[in-house]
Amino acid sequence: MKTLLTAALSAALAAALACPVMAQTPTAQEMRERLEKSLVLGPTAIEQMGVRHLWQQRLPLTSGTTALRGWMRGDSAFVLDSRGGLSRLSLSDGAVIWRSEVLGPQDRVMGIHRARLDGRDRVFAVIDSEFIQLDGTTGALINRKPSKEYLSADCAVAWPYLIFASASGRLVWFHALLGVIHHQGLVNGAIRGTPQVIGNEIVAAGTSGEVAGFIKEDARMLWRRNIGPVFGRLAEDTAGVYAASTDQSVYCLDRQSGKTRWKYFTESPITSDLSLFGDALLVQVPSEGLVCLATDSKGNMDGVRRWSADAPGTIAGAIGPNIVVVDGAGRTMRVLELSRGGLVTTVPMGAANDLTIGAGNDGNVLVVAADGRVQLLEPLGAKPKPSGLKIIPASKPSAEPAEAEGEGSDQPVADDSAAGEP
């Protein structure tokens, strides 16, 4: 009997080895579960946010290194890691173009900016005490220039100038190519927020309560006005300048004179940044939550509140008709209707460490995870890309694709003839 059983098992084993094993095609549910684990934001979060997945890349980070945050500039994404490494990725397919380690882990990076100046693709890393210029094609260091002032926030961009604010109240026009200061303005009190530029004007506010407008080209003062202390970022459009103050008020000031157009009074001091989406002005008010004000009050000097919502956190941007508020403490993202403040959905952040939404209602969404995964999403209203879903394994930097003159800027490209020689 044993001989017969052994022979039967041997025959079955031989038959199994002779026949190729057919791989089982995963079911839709199994594929979904795999994607939930492999993507920074999986299918459930993607569906709730009203976006679609374009690609995901994993940066080849060394042990103990974490990815911190990202920026989108022109046709590229830039990701900073805890070792001070800066990686440039193509927004079209997620390929790593280069990784530079000219930044140090101790450098406090305020922002990353990019432009083609003097016929050359350039990347500028804004540090709290200096500007680091990199070759946009290779990531190689071009130079490091001290700012001579401690920056309190990221720069405004008016190429070839990087216009920064300091804790001493100075507004400084730093020539990005020449590496020198060309103009300066002064606001009483420390300037905490990034200066705001629209048209030919730039505005800034200090913690002493002074708000001032300047000519963008030469720093000539247009007007100055005293309100309550301002600790957050201003907002500005073609109609007015908007400021939130610790005197418990949100102001709309006339762009030409600085006179008050309307003033919305709240029940608590405000230190948060302002965000502007069309004719909707958003601000976090401790006693009211997230408040939406109409930029045009129709002559009402007390301002017009459209809605308020319980949505703590930082306003990341807009996806179609909705806004996204990131609550880092609660590790959630709230999607709200911009028109009336209704909660669309609450999405867990999962492994996401940083989320950036590009400007405009059709802006892409860049998501960075601490483990080096970088994901790009786009709104469902955008035209689909032909590439489809991509998950790219960690890879070494690739050669940069050819780039046309004038592409890759985060602001309109400056005239080379006016930029001067470096």
LOFI-326990 format. One record per atom (N, C-alpha, C, O): residue in three letters; y, x, z. Coordinates in steps of 0.2 Angstrom, whole numbers, plus 5000, padded with zeros to 4 digits. Each point is the difference from the previous one (the first is absolute). Example, Ala and Ser with C-alpha at 12.3 -4.5 7.8 and 13.67 -1.06 7.14 Angstrom:
ALA497250665039/ALA500649965000/ALA500650045000/ALA499950055003/SER500649934993/SER500650045001/SER500549965003/SER500650035001/
***
This chain:
MET499450045000/MET500649965000/MET500650045000/MET500549994996/LYS499550075008/LYS500650045001/LYS500150034993/LYS500650014998/THR498850014998/THR500150034994/THR500349964995/THR500550024996/LEU499349915004/LEU500349954995/LEU500849995002/LEU500450004995/LEU499850005012/LEU500749995002/LEU500450064998/LEU500649994997/THR499150075004/THR500450064998/THR500150004992/THR500550024998/ALA499049964999/ALA500150004992/ALA500549954998/ALA500450024995/ALA499649925008/ALA500549954998/ALA500750025002/ALA500449994996/LEU499750045010/LEU500750035001/LEU500250054996/LEU500650014998/SER498950045000/SER500250054996/SER500249974993/SER500450034996/ALA499249925001/ALA500249974994/ALA500649975000/ALA500450004995/ALA499849965011/ALA500649975000/ALA500650055000/ALA500549994997/LEU499450065007/LEU500550065000/LEU500150034994/LEU500650014998/ALA498950004998/ALA500050034993/ALA500449954996/ALA500450034996/ALA499549915004/ALA500349954996/ALA500850005001/ALA500449994996/ALA499750015011/ALA500750005002/ALA500450064998/ALA500649994997/LEU499150075003/LEU500350064998/LEU500150004992/LEU500550034998/ALA499049944999/ALA500150004992/ALA500549954998/ALA500350014994/CYS499949945010/CYS500549954997/CYS500650025003/CYS500150015007/PRO500549994990/PRO500650015002/PRO500349955005/PRO499849944999/VAL500550085006/VAL500349955005/VAL500649974998/VAL500550044998/MET499549905001/MET500649964998/MET500549995005/MET499949975005/ALA500750064994/ALA500650005005/ALA500249925001/ALA500149974995/GLN500050015011/GLN500249935001/GLN500750004999/GLN500450035003/THR499849924993/THR500749994999/THR500349965006/THR499849955002/PRO500750085001/PRO500349975006/PRO500349934999/PRO500349994994/THR499649975010/THR500349935000/THR500850015000/THR500350055003/ALA500049894996/ALA500850005000/ALA500250015008/ALA500550035001/GLN499149945003/GLN500250015007/GLN499950075003/GLN500450025004/GLU499050014993/GLU499950075002/GLU500650054997/GLU500250045004/MET500049944990/MET500550044997/MET500749995004/MET500350055002/ARG499849895000/ARG500649995004/ARG500050035007/ARG500550035002/GLU498949975001/GLU499950045007/GLU500150074999/GLU500350035004/ARG499550004990/ARG500150074999/ARG500750024999/ARG500350055003/LEU500149904994/LEU500750024998/LEU500449995007/LEU500550035001/GLU499349925003/GLU500349995006/GLU500050075004/GLU500550025004/LYS499050024996/LYS499950065004/LYS500350064996/LYS500350045003/SER499749964991/SER500250064996/SER500850004998/SER500350055000/LEU500049895000/LEU500749994998/LEU500450005007/LEU499849985005/VAL500850054994/VAL500550005006/VAL500149925002/VAL499949985006/LEU500349994989/LEU500149925001/LEU499549974995/LEU500050014994/GLY499549965009/GLY499449974996/GLY500249934997/GLY500649985000/PRO498949994996/PRO500149944996/PRO500349955004/PRO500449964998/THR499450035009/THR500349945004/THR500850015001/THR500449954998/ALA499850115004/ALA500750015000/ALA500450004994/ALA500549975000/ILE499250054995/ILE500350004993/ILE500149934998/ILE500549994997/GLU499049975004/GLU500149934998/GLU500549965004/GLU500449974997/GLN499650055009/GLN500549975005/GLN500850024998/GLN500449965000/MET499650104998/MET500750034998/MET500349984993/MET500550004999/GLY499049974997/GLY500249984993/GLY500150064996/GLY500550014996/VAL499150045004/VAL500050064996/VAL499350024997/VAL499549965002/ARG500550094994/ARG499350024997/ARG500050085001/ARG500550035000/HIS498949995001/HIS499950075000/HIS500050044994/HIS499749974995/LEU500750085004/LEU500050054994/LEU499650065001/LEU499650014996/TRP500550035009/TRP499650065001/TRP500050025007/TRP500449985004/GLN499150064998/GLN500050035007/GLN499850074999/GLN499550024997/GLN500950035006/GLN499850075000/GLN499950035007/GLN500349975005/ARG499350074996/ARG499950045006/ARG500350075000/ARG499750044996/LEU500849985008/LEU500250064999/LEU499650055004/LEU499749985005/PRO500250084992/PRO499550055003/PRO500350035006/PRO500250065000/LEU499949915006/LEU500350035006/LEU499550045004/LEU499449995000/THR500950065003/THR499650055004/THR499849965007/THR500449955002/SER499150085001/SER499849975007/SER500649995005/SER500450055000/GLY499749905003/GLY500549995005/GLY500749984997/GLY500549995003/THR499650004990/THR500649994997/THR500049924998/THR499549974998/THR501050005003/THR500149934999/THR500649984995/THR500550045000/ALA499449914996/ALA500549984995/ALA500549965004/ALA499849965004/LEU500850054995/LEU500549975005/LEU500449944996/LEU500049945003/ARG500350074991/ARG500449954997/ARG500150024993/ARG499850054997/GLY500449904999/GLY500150014993/GLY500749974997/GLY500349965003/TRP499850064991/TRP500649984996/TRP499849994993/TRP499650044998/MET500849914999/MET499950004993/MET500650024996/MET500649975002/ARG499450074994/ARG500650034996/ARG499850014993/ARG499650044998/GLY500749914998/GLY499950004993/GLY499349994998/GLY499749945002/ASP499950104994/ASP499449994998/ASP499550035005/ASP499450014999/SER500850015007/SER499650045005/SER500049975007/SER500549975002/ALA499050045002/ALA500049995007/ALA500050075003/ALA499650054998/PHE500749965008/PHE500050065004/PHE499749985007/PHE500349955003/VAL499250094999/VAL499749985007/VAL500150075004/VAL499850054998/LEU500549945008/LEU500050055005/LEU499550005005/LEU499849945002/ASP499950125000/ASP499550005005/ASP500250045006/ASP500650035000/SER499049975005/SER500250035007/SER500150075000/SER500250035005/ARG499550014990/ARG500150074999/ARG500650024996/ARG500250064999/GLY500249894999/GLY500650014996/GLY499950004993/GLY500450024996/GLY498949975002/GLY499950004993/GLY500349944996/GLY500049945003/LEU500250074991/LEU500349944996/LEU499650004994/LEU500050054996/SER499749895003/SER499649994994/SER500349954995/SER500349955002/ARG499750074992/ARG500349964994/ARG499449974996/ARG499650034998/LEU500449905002/LEU499549964996/LEU500349964995/LEU500649985000/SER499050024994/SER500349954995/SER499949935001/SER499449985003/LEU501149984997/LEU499949935001/LEU499649964995/LEU499849955001/SER500150084993/SER499649974995/SER499350005001/SER499749954999/ASP500050105004/ASP499350005001/ASP499850045007/ASP499450005002/GLY501150025002/GLY499850035007/GLY499850075000/GLY499950035005/ALA500150004989/ALA499850074999/ALA500550055004/ALA500649985000/VAL499250075004/VAL500450045004/VAL500350054995/VAL499650044997/ILE501049975003/ILE500450044995/ILE500050075003/ILE499950054997/TRP500449955010/TRP500050065004/TRP500049995007/TRP500249945002/ARG499750115002/ARG500150005007/ARG500450065002/ARG499850054999/SER500849945005/SER500450065002/SER500050005007/SER500049955004/GLU499950114999/GLU500150015007/GLU500650045002/GLU500050045005/VAL500549954992/VAL500650045002/VAL500449975006/VAL500450035003/LEU499449904998/LEU500349975006/LEU499650025006/LEU499450024999/GLY500949985007/GLY499650025006/GLY499849945004/GLY500349954999/PRO499250055005/PRO499849955004/PRO500549985005/PRO500149945003/GLN500450104999/GLN500549995004/GLN500649974997/GLN500549975003/ASP499650034990/ASP500549974996/ASP500049925001/ASP499549974999/ARG501150015003/ARG500149935000/ARG500349974993/ARG500650014999/VAL498949964997/VAL500249984994/VAL500349935000/VAL499749955002/MET500950054996/MET500449934999/MET499949974994/MET499949935000/GLY500050104994/GLY499949974994/GLY499850054995/GLY500150065000/ILE499649914994/ILE499850044994/ILE500449974994/ILE500049934999/HIS500350114997/HIS500449974995/HIS499850054993/HIS499950055001/ARG500249924994/ARG499850034993/ARG500549984995/ARG500249944999/ALA499950114997/ALA500549994994/ALA499950064995/ALA499850055002/ARG500349934992/ARG500150064995/ARG500750024999/ARG500449964997/LEU499750105006/LEU500750024999/LEU500050074997/LEU499650045001/ASP500949974995/ASP500150064996/ASP499450024996/ASP499750054999/GLY500049894998/GLY499450014996/GLY499350015003/GLY499550024997/ARG500549985010/ARG499450025004/ARG499849945005/ARG500549975003/ASP498950024997/ASP499749955005/ASP500150035007/ASP499750055001/ARG500649925004/ARG500150035006/ARG499949955006/ARG500149944999/VAL499650085006/VAL499849965006/VAL500450035006/VAL500050065001/PHE500349895003/PHE500450035006/PHE499749965006/PHE499949945001/ALA499950115004/ALA499849975006/ALA500650015005/ALA500250055001/VAL499949895002/VAL500650005005/VAL499850015007/VAL499649965002/ILE500550095001/ILE499850025007/ILE500649995004/ILE500649994998/ASP499350005009/ASP500649995004/ASP500550055000/ASP500649995003/SER499350074995/SER500550065000/SER500050044994/SER500450044999/GLU499349944995/GLU500050034994/GLU499749964994/GLU499749955001/PHE500450084993/PHE499849964994/PHE499550054997/PHE500250064999/ILE499249924999/ILE499550044997/ILE499949984993/ILE499849944999/GLN500350104996/GLN500049994993/GLN499350024997/GLN499950065001/LEU499749904996/LEU499450024997/LEU500049994992/LEU500449964998/ASP499250084999/ASP499949994993/ASP499649934999/ASP499450005003/GLY500849954993/GLY499749945000/GLY499350014996/GLY499649965001/THR500450094995/THR499450014995/THR499450035004/THR499449984999/THR500850075005/THR499550045004/THR499949995007/THR499550025003/GLY501149965000/GLY500049995008/GLY500350075003/GLY500050005006/ALA500150054990/ALA500250065002/ALA500750005003/ALA500449964998/LEU499750085007/LEU500750005004/LEU500550034995/LEU499950064998/ILE500749915002/ILE500650024996/ILE500550045005/ILE500250054999/ASN499949915006/ASN500550025005/ASN500049965007/ASN499849944999/ARG500450095006/ARG500249965006/ARG500750015002/ARG500250065000/LYS500249885001/LYS500750015001/LYS500149965007/LYS499849955001/PRO500650095004/PRO500249965006/PRO500549954999/PRO500450014995/SER499549935008/SER500549955000/SER500650015004/SER500549974999/LYS499550085006/LYS500650025004/LYS500149945005/LYS500550015004/GLU499249944995/GLU500149945005/GLU499349975001/GLU499550004996/TYR500449975010/TYR499349975001/TYR500049934997/TYR500549965002/LEU499150024994/LEU499949944997/LEU499849955005/LEU499550015003/SER500749934997/SER499849955004/SER499549954996/SER499749955003/ALA500450054991/ALA499649954995/ALA499950034993/ALA500350064999/ASP499349914997/ASP499950024993/ASP500750004996/ASP500549975003/CYS499550064992/CYS500650014996/CYS500149944995/CYS499549964998/ALA501150025000/ALA500249964994/ALA500050054994/ALA500150065001/VAL499749914994/VAL499950044994/VAL500649984994/VAL500049944999/ALA500450114999/ALA500449994995/ALA500050064996/ALA500550045000/TRP499049974996/TRP499950074997/TRP500650024996/TRP500449974996/PRO499850105005/PRO499650055003/PRO500150015007/PRO499850055003/TYR500549905001/TYR500150005007/TYR499449975004/TYR499849944998/LEU500150095008/LEU499649975005/LEU500549995005/LEU500350045003/ILE499949894999/ILE500549995005/ILE499749985006/ILE499649955001/PHE500550095004/PHE499749995007/PHE500549995005/PHE500650025000/ALA499149955006/ALA500449985006/ALA499850045005/ALA499450025001/SER501050005004/SER499850045006/SER500249975006/SER500449955001/ALA499350085004/ALA500149975007/ALA500850025002/ALA500249975005/SER500150074992/SER500750015002/SER500549954996/SER500650015001/GLY499149954995/GLY500449954996/GLY500350024994/GLY500449974997/ARG499350095000/ARG500250024994/ARG499649974994/ARG499449995001/LEU500950004994/LEU499749974994/LEU500150064995/LEU500550024998/VAL498950014999/VAL500050064997/VAL499750004993/VAL499549974999/TRP500950054996/TRP499850004993/TRP499750074998/TRP500350054999/PHE499049955001/PHE499750074999/PHE499750004993/PHE499749964998/HIS500650094998/HIS499850014993/HIS499350035000/HIS499850055002/ALA499749914995/ALA499350015000/ALA499950074996/ALA499550035002/LEU500849984993/LEU499950064996/LEU500350065002/LEU499750055001/LEU500949945001/LEU500450065003/LEU499850025007/LEU500150065002/GLY499749895002/GLY499850025007/GLY500650015004/GLY500050035005/VAL500649934993/VAL500650015004/VAL500349935002/VAL499849954996/ILE500650055009/ILE500349945001/ILE500749994996/ILE500450055000/HIS499749904997/HIS500649994995/HIS500549955004/HIS500650024999/HIS499249935004/HIS500549955003/HIS499749985007/HIS499450015002/GLN501149975002/GLN499849975007/GLN500449945001/GLN500650004999/GLY499249955005/GLY500349955003/GLY499950005007/GLY499550035003/LEU500949935001/LEU499950005007/LEU500049935003/LEU500549964998/VAL499050025006/VAL500049935003/VAL500050025008/VAL499650045002/ASN500749925002/ASN500050015007/ASN499349985003/ASN499849954998/GLY499950095005/GLY499449995003/GLY499450034996/GLY500150014994/ALA499349995009/ALA499550034996/ALA499749944995/ALA500149945002/ILE499750094992/ILE499849954995/ILE499250005001/ILE499750054998/ARG500049905003/ARG499349995001/ARG499649984994/ARG499450024999/GLY500949944997/GLY499749974994/GLY500150044993/GLY500550045000/THR499149954995/THR500150034994/THR500649974997/THR500149945000/PRO500450104997/PRO500649974997/PRO499849964994/PRO499450014997/GLN501049945001/GLN499849954995/GLN500450014994/GLN500750015001/VAL499049994993/VAL500450014994/VAL499949944995/VAL499549984999/ILE501150004999/ILE500049954994/ILE500650014996/ILE500550005002/GLY499350004991/GLY500650024996/GLY500350065001/GLY499750055001/ASN501049955000/ASN500350065001/ASN500250015007/ASN500550045002/GLU499249935003/GLU500250005007/GLU499450025004/GLU499449994998/ILE500750045008/ILE499550015005/ILE500349985007/ILE500650015001/VAL499049965003/VAL500249985006/VAL499650035006/VAL499450014999/ALA500950005007/ALA499650025006/ALA500349985006/ALA500649985000/ALA499150015005/ALA500249985007/ALA499850045005/ALA499550035000/GLY500949985006/GLY499950045005/GLY499849965007/GLY500249945000/THR499650105005/THR499849975006/THR500649985004/THR500049965005/SER500650064993/SER500649985003/SER500349934998/SER500449975003/GLY499350014991/GLY500249934998/GLY500450014993/GLY500249944998/GLU499950125000/GLU500450004994/GLU499650004993/GLU499550035000/VAL500749934996/VAL499749994993/VAL500550034995/VAL500649985000/ALA499250054995/ALA500450034995/ALA499750004993/ALA499450014999/GLY501149984996/GLY499750004993/GLY500450064997/GLY500650025001/PHE499050024994/PHE500250064997/PHE499949994992/PHE499549974998/ILE500950074999/ILE499950014992/ILE499450045000/ILE499950065003/LYS499649924993/LYS499350044999/LYS500250074997/LYS499650055002/GLU500849964993/GLU500150064997/GLU500350065004/GLU499850054999/ASP500749935005/ASP500450055003/ASP500149995008/ASP500450045003/ALA499349915000/ALA500049995007/ALA500749975002/ALA500250005006/ARG500349984990/ARG500649975002/ARG499949935004/ARG499649964998/MET500750045007/MET499949945004/MET500349944997/MET500650004998/LEU499149945002/LEU500349944997/LEU500349965006/LEU500549974999/TRP499150025006/TRP500249965006/TRP499650025006/TRP499450034999/ARG500849955007/ARG499650015006/ARG500249945004/ARG500549975000/ARG499050015004/ARG500049945004/ARG499650015007/ARG499550035000/ASN500849955005/ASN499650005007/ASN499749945002/ASN500349945000/ILE499050065001/ILE499749945002/ILE499650035006/ILE500250055004/GLY499249924998/GLY499650025006/GLY499650064998/GLY499950014994/PRO499850035010/PRO499650064999/PRO499449984995/PRO499749955001/VAL500250094994/VAL499549994995/VAL499450065001/VAL500250054999/PHE499249935002/PHE499550055000/PHE499549994995/PHE499550054999/GLY500549904997/GLY499549994994/GLY500350014994/GLY500650024999/ARG499049974995/ARG500250014994/ARG500449944997/ARG499949955002/LEU500750074995/LEU500449944997/LEU499649984993/LEU499550024998/ALA500849925000/ALA499849984993/ALA500649984996/ALA500549995003/GLU499550024991/GLU500649994995/GLU499749974994/GLU499550024997/ASP500949935000/ASP499949984993/ASP500749994997/ASP500550025003/THR499549954991/THR500749994997/THR500549965003/THR500650004998/ALA499149965007/ALA500549955003/ALA500350035007/ALA500549985002/GLY499150065002/GLY500250025006/GLY499650065003/GLY499550024997/VAL500750005009/VAL499750055004/VAL499749965006/VAL500449975003/TYR499050044999/TYR499749975006/TYR499850055005/TYR499750054999/ALA500549935008/ALA499950045005/ALA499849965006/ALA500249955002/ALA499350085002/ALA499749975006/ALA500250045006/ALA500050065000/SER500349915005/SER500350045006/SER499749985006/SER499749955001/THR500450105004/THR499849985007/THR500549965003/THR499949985006/ASP500649994991/ASP500549955003/ASP499749934998/ASP500449955001/GLN499050054997/GLN499649945000/GLN500249964993/GLN499849945000/SER500450104995/SER500349964994/SER499750044994/SER499950065000/VAL500049904995/VAL499950024993/VAL500649994996/VAL500349945000/TYR500050114997/TYR500650004996/TYR499950004992/TYR499650034998/CYS500849934999/CYS500150014993/CYS500750024998/CYS500549965002/LEU499650104996/LEU500750034999/LEU500150004992/LEU499650014996/ASP501149985003/ASP500250004993/ASP499950084997/ASP500250045004/ARG499549974990/ARG499950064998/ARG500750044998/ARG500050065000/GLN500549904998/GLN500650034998/GLN500550025006/GLN500450055000/SER499649915005/SER500450015006/SER499750015007/SER500450025004/GLY499049964997/GLY499750015006/GLY500149945004/GLY499849995006/LYS500649964992/LYS500149945004/LYS499449955001/LYS499650004996/THR500449975010/THR499449965001/THR500049944996/THR500449964999/ARG499050034997/ARG499949944996/ARG499649945004/ARG500249945000/TRP499450095004/TRP499649955005/TRP499750045006/TRP499950064999/LYS500049915006/LYS499750045006/LYS499549955004/LYS500249945002/TYR499250084998/TYR499549965003/TYR499850035007/TYR499950055001/PHE500249905004/PHE499950025007/PHE499349995002/PHE499849944999/THR499950115005/THR499349995002/THR500150005008/THR500550015003/GLU498949985000/GLU500050005008/GLU499850075002/GLU499950015006/SER500050044990/SER499850075003/SER500350054995/SER500149994994/PRO499950075009/PRO500350064996/PRO499450024994/PRO499449995001/ILE500950034994/ILE499650024994/ILE500050074998/ILE500550035000/THR498950005000/THR500050074998/THR499650024994/THR499950064998/SER499849894999/SER499550004995/SER500450014993/SER500649994999/ASP499050034996/ASP500250014993/ASP500149934997/ASP499749955002/LEU500850054993/LEU500049944996/LEU499650004993/LEU500050064998/SER499849895000/SER499650004993/SER500349944996/SER500149955002/LEU500050074992/LEU500349954995/LEU499549994994/LEU499850054997/PHE500149885002/PHE499649984994/PHE500449954997/PHE500049945002/GLY500350084992/GLY500449954997/GLY500649975004/GLY500450045003/ASP499649904998/ASP500549975005/ASP499849985007/ASP500349975003/ALA499150074999/ALA499749995006/ALA500150065004/ALA499850064998/LEU500549945008/LEU500150065004/LEU499649995007/LEU500049955003/LEU499550104998/LEU499549995005/LEU500250055006/LEU500250064998/VAL499749925008/VAL500150055006/VAL499649975005/VAL499949945002/GLN499850115002/GLN499749995006/GLN500449995006/GLN500450055002/VAL499649895001/VAL500549995006/VAL499549995006/VAL499649955000/PRO500550095005/PRO499549995006/PRO500049935003/PRO499449985002/SER501149984998/SER500049935003/SER499849954995/SER499849945002/GLU500250074992/GLU499849954995/GLU499450024995/GLU499849954997/GLY500050115003/GLY499550024995/GLY500350024994/GLY500550035000/LEU499149974994/LEU500250024994/LEU500549944997/LEU499849945000/VAL500850084999/VAL500549954998/VAL500250014992/VAL500150064998/CYS499949894999/CYS500350004993/CYS500749974999/CYS500049945002/LEU500550104996/LEU500649974999/LEU500250004992/LEU499850044997/ALA500649915001/ALA500250004993/ALA500650055000/ALA500550005004/THR499550044990/THR500550044999/THR500749974999/THR500550025001/ASP499449924995/ASP500649964999/ASP500049945004/ASP499649955000/SER500950055005/SER500149955005/SER500349944998/SER500149955004/LYS500250054989/LYS500349944998/LYS500749985004/LYS500149955001/GLY500250115001/GLY500649995004/GLY499949995007/GLY500549995004/ASN498950004999/ASN499950005007/ASN500150065003/ASN499650054999/MET500949965005/MET500150075004/MET499550015005/MET499950065002/ASP499749905000/ASP499450015005/ASP499450024997/ASP499550015003/GLY500550004990/GLY499450014996/GLY499549945000/GLY500149955003/VAL499450064993/VAL499549954999/VAL499350035001/VAL499850044997/ARG499849935008/ARG499350025002/ARG499649954996/ARG500049945001/ARG499550094995/ARG499649964996/ARG499349995004/ARG499849945000/TRP500050115004/TRP499449995004/TRP499950065004/TRP500350055000/SER499249945005/SER499850055004/SER499350005001/SER499749945000/ALA499950115002/ALA499350005000/ALA499850055005/ALA500350065001/ASP499149935003/ASP499750055004/ASP499650054996/ASP499449994999/ALA500950064999/ALA499750054996/ALA500350075002/ALA500450034996/PRO499350005010/PRO500350065002/PRO499750064995/PRO499549994997/GLY500950065003/GLY499950064996/GLY500550024995/GLY500649985000/THR499250064995/THR500450034995/THR499949964993/THR499549994998/ILE501150004999/ILE499949964993/ILE499850054995/ILE500550054999/ALA499049954998/ALA499750054995/ALA500349984993/ALA500150054997/GLY500049895002/GLY500249994993/GLY499849934998/GLY499849965004/ALA500350024989/ALA499849944998/ALA499450004995/ALA500050054996/ILE499649915004/ILE499449994995/ILE500149934997/ILE499849955003/GLY500550054991/GLY500149934997/GLY500549965004/GLY500650035002/PRO499349914999/PRO500549965004/PRO499950015008/PRO500349975004/ASN499350084998/ASN499950015007/ASN500250065003/ASN500150054996/ILE500049965010/ILE500250065003/ILE499450025005/ILE499649965002/VAL500350114999/VAL499550035004/VAL500350035006/VAL500450044999/VAL499449945007/VAL500350035006/VAL499450045004/VAL499549975001/VAL500650095000/VAL499450055002/VAL500150005008/VAL500550035002/ASP499149955002/ASP500050015007/ASP499550055002/ASP499449995001/GLY500950075000/GLY499650065001/GLY499750005007/GLY499450025001/ALA500949955004/ALA499749995007/ALA499449955000/ALA499550025003/GLY500649934993/GLY499449955000/GLY499550014994/GLY499549975000/ARG500750094996/ARG499550024995/ARG499949944995/ARG499449994998/THR501149975000/THR500049944996/THR500550004995/THR500650035001/MET499349944993/MET500649984995/MET500149935000/MET499549964999/ARG501150025001/ARG500149924999/ARG500350004994/ARG500550034998/VAL499349924998/VAL500349984993/VAL500349935001/VAL499749955002/LEU501050054997/LEU500449945001/LEU500349984993/LEU500250044996/GLU500049905004/GLU500349974994/GLU500850025001/GLU500349995005/LEU500050044990/LEU500750025001/LEU500449945000/LEU500650015003/SER499249944993/SER500549945000/SER500149965006/SER500549985001/ARG498950025003/ARG500149965006/ARG499750035006/ARG500049975006/GLY499750094994/GLY499750035006/GLY499349985002/GLY499850025005/GLY499949944991/GLY499349985002/GLY499550055000/GLY500150044995/LEU499549965009/LEU499450055000/LEU499549994995/LEU499749955000/VAL500250094996/VAL499550004994/VAL499350025003/VAL499549974999/THR500550095004/THR499450035003/THR500250055004/THR500550035000/THR499049995005/THR500050065004/THR499450044998/THR499449985000/VAL500850094998/VAL499450044998/VAL500050065004/VAL500450035002/PRO498949985001/PRO499950065004/PRO500250074996/PRO499850004994/MET500550055009/MET500150064996/MET499450044999/MET500050044996/GLY499549955008/GLY499450044999/GLY500150075001/GLY500350025005/ALA499550024990/ALA500150085000/ALA500750024998/ALA500150065000/ALA500349894997/ALA500750024997/ALA500450035006/ALA500149985005/ASN500250084993/ASN500450045004/ASN500849994998/ASN500450005004/ASP499749984990/ASP500649994997/ASP500049964994/ASP499550004996/LEU501049965003/LEU500049954994/LEU500750004998/LEU500549995003/THR499650034990/THR500650004997/THR500049954994/THR499550004996/ILE501049965003/ILE500149954995/ILE500650034995/ILE500550015003/GLY499449994991/GLY500550024995/GLY500549955000/GLY500049945001/ALA500650084996/ALA500649965000/ALA499949954995/ALA499650014995/GLY500749935006/GLY499949944995/GLY499449965002/GLY499650025004/ASN500549924993/ASN499449955002/ASN499450014997/ASN499449975002/ASP500550084993/ASP499450014997/ASP499850085002/ASP499650034996/GLY500649995010/GLY499950075002/GLY499350015002/GLY499649955002/ASN500150114996/ASN499350015002/ASN500050025008/ASN500550015003/VAL498949995000/VAL499950015007/VAL499650065000/VAL499450004998/LEU500850055006/LEU499750065001/LEU499750005007/LEU500449995005/VAL499050024996/VAL499750005007/VAL499750075002/VAL499650024995/VAL500550005010/VAL499850075002/VAL499649995007/VAL500249975005/ALA499150064995/ALA499650005006/ALA500050075003/ALA500150054996/ALA499849965010/ALA500050065004/ALA499550054997/ALA500150065000/ASP499349914997/ASP499550044998/ASP500150034993/ASP499650034997/GLY501049965000/GLY500250024994/GLY499949964994/GLY500150024994/ARG499649925007/ARG500049954995/ARG500749974998/ARG500349985004/VAL499850024989/VAL500649974998/VAL499949954995/VAL499650014995/GLN500649935006/GLN499949944996/GLN500649974997/GLN500550005003/LEU499549984990/LEU500549974997/LEU499849934998/LEU499549994997/LEU501049965005/LEU499949934998/LEU500649984996/LEU500550035000/GLU499449914997/GLU500649974996/GLU499949935001/GLU499549975001/PRO501149994999/PRO500049935000/PRO499749974995/PRO499950024994/LEU499849925007/LEU499649964995/LEU500549984995/LEU499749994994/GLY500950005007/GLY500549984994/GLY500150064995/GLY500249994995/ALA499650075007/ALA500150064995/ALA499550004995/ALA499549975001/LYS500750064993/LYS499550004995/LYS499550055001/LYS500150055002/PRO499249924998/PRO499450045002/PRO500050074996/PRO500250004994/LYS499650055009/LYS499950074997/LYS499350004997/LYS499549975003/PRO500450064991/PRO499450004997/PRO499450045004/PRO499450004998/SER500850045007/SER499650055003/SER499549975004/SER499450025001/GLY500749925002/GLY499649965004/GLY499950035007/GLY500450055002/LEU499149945002/LEU499950025006/LEU499750075000/LEU499650024997/LYS500850035007/LYS499850075000/LYS499950025008/LYS500549995004/ILE499050044997/ILE500050045007/ILE499850074998/ILE499450014998/ILE501150035003/ILE499950074998/ILE499850055006/ILE500349995005/PRO499250054995/PRO499850045005/PRO500550065001/PRO500450014996/ALA499650025010/ALA500450065001/ALA499950054994/ALA499550014998/SER501150015000/SER500050054994/SER500650055001/SER500449995004/LYS499550064992/LYS500550055000/LYS500649984996/LYS499949964995/PRO500750075006/PRO500649984996/PRO499850014992/PRO499750054999/SER500649904997/SER499950014993/SER500650024997/SER500650005003/ALA499450024990/ALA500650014997/ALA500449944999/ALA499849944999/GLU500950075001/GLU500449944999/GLU500149984993/GLU500050044996/PRO500049895003/PRO500149984993/PRO500750014998/PRO500450015004/ALA499649994989/ALA500750014997/ALA500549955003/ALA499849945000/GLU500850085001/GLU500549955003/GLU500650014995/GLU500350054999/ALA499949894999/ALA500649994996/ALA500750025004/ALA500049995006/GLU500550034991/GLU500650025003/GLU500349945003/GLU500049944997/GLY500250065009/GLY500349955004/GLY499549955004/GLY500249965004/GLU499250054995/GLU499549965004/GLU499950045007/GLU500250065001/GLY499549905004/GLY499850025006/GLY500650015005/GLY499950035005/SER500749934994/SER500550005005/SER500049945005/SER499749954998/ASP500550065008/ASP500049945004/ASP500749975000/ASP500249955003/GLN500350084993/GLN500649974998/GLN500250024993/GLN499650044997/PRO500949935000/PRO500250024993/PRO500150074999/PRO500350035005/VAL499550004990/VAL500050074999/VAL500750024998/VAL500449974996/ALA499850095007/ALA500750025000/ALA500050044993/ALA499550024997/ASP501149985000/ASP500250034994/ASP499950085001/ASP500350025005/ASP499350014992/ASP499950075001/ASP500650054999/ASP500150045004/SER500449944992/SER500650034999/SER500450005006/SER500450055001/ALA499549905003/ALA500549995006/ALA499750035006/ALA500350015005/ALA499050014995/ALA499650025005/ALA500250075002/ALA499950025006/GLY500350024989/GLY500150075002/GLY499450045000/GLY499449975000/GLU500750105000/GLU499450045001/GLU499850025007/GLU500450005004/PRO498950004997/PRO499850015007/PRO500150075002/PRO499950025005/
***
